[in-house]
């Protein structure tokens, strides 16, 4: 088996400028997901808002992202990957910059929604572009993309902390600047790729969910994502740390996420099988979140960081299930899967603070633990539907017709 890290022709280190430009912009795009984590308390203080109101930054972002999953394939199959990337980047530059000028939570939530649309257009097309432009096949390209995802998730909280320690507005301006640089690099180095022969309709992803295996993967991922984004969006208020300390915690979390997603999960899958790894990881994540909710402050910090390992494993396995289990074209299957699961990413940041108001600070983590277990139960009950191609063939990471298969 060829080593994708080989510096020779086709290795991950010897790629065209277009691939590096897209991968670099992808890092910044994924940074935007966790960027606000360390500064959530600062935003609440600066705008005189509650934790529930500030958590809507995630809700608006991912609600738009979910709906946009029906649009991205429609757009990229008509205007091409390069134009879709640039359109997404332009949205992010504009709305991230506007977010930094907000004078109320309502304005910030609205601008964050526009940012989510841009990010969806970009990240849902970036993998297809990287694979299409990469040298030496898809293996190195996929690894480069996964590495960009992990690096972005790790560095987002760090950048948010470094800039946000001065003002909560600076991380938004910083993101707008970095994405503008990405826009210029892609404009300069990426040539337009041919549009696919078959155009994707808006309803194709919904129709793909009629497949039992894909629907099962999407429902399980929906429950899992509720747990994931309870950790990401609600925990900063529980830890109640300075931006620097909170950024350090979520940087360590992101490093574990990247390492376990790119390096550990594939080896575990090869040894134990995808479904066993996923079910076990979900149960361990549930236990970790439960201890996080009831432990001391130090325990909560440790469990927050440790959750990154389980989240990294889950992200990788869910991606392969979504792309391998359905007989629909990969981009269509991926869009349908993401359409379902991102609704949970929108729901968790909204409901977690509400549940705390209705009960106490521990119960949101109990709910998150239950949803992780429900995700594992779906995997167990629907294992026969999920087994088709998921463990018998190579992961379908590549693209069809030049359209994205983004599922992480």
KAURTA-V915882 format. One record per run of one state. SS is the DSSP state (hx for helix, st for strand, lp for the rest). FROM is the first residue (numbers start at 0). TO is the last residue. If there is no record, write none. Layout:
ss:SS from:FROM to:TO
ss:SS from:FROM to:TO
This chain:
ss:lp from:0 to:15
ss:hx from:16 to:33
ss:lp from:34 to:35
ss:hx from:36 to:45
ss:lp from:46 to:49
ss:hx from:50 to:78
ss:lp from:79 to:79
ss:hx from:80 to:98
ss:lp from:99 to:103
ss:hx from:104 to:132
ss:lp from:133 to:136
ss:hx from:137 to:163
ss:lp from:164 to:168
ss:hx from:169 to:188
ss:lp from:189 to:202
ss:hx from:203 to:207
ss:lp from:208 to:210
ss:hx from:211 to:238
ss:lp from:239 to:241
ss:hx from:242 to:271
ss:lp from:272 to:272
ss:hx from:273 to:293
ss:lp from:294 to:295
ss:hx from:296 to:323
ss:lp from:324 to:328
ss:hx from:329 to:357
ss:lp from:358 to:361
ss:hx from:362 to:380
ss:lp from:381 to:381
ss:hx from:382 to:386
ss:lp from:387 to:398
ss:st from:399 to:399
ss:lp from:400 to:401
ss:st from:402 to:402
ss:lp from:403 to:407
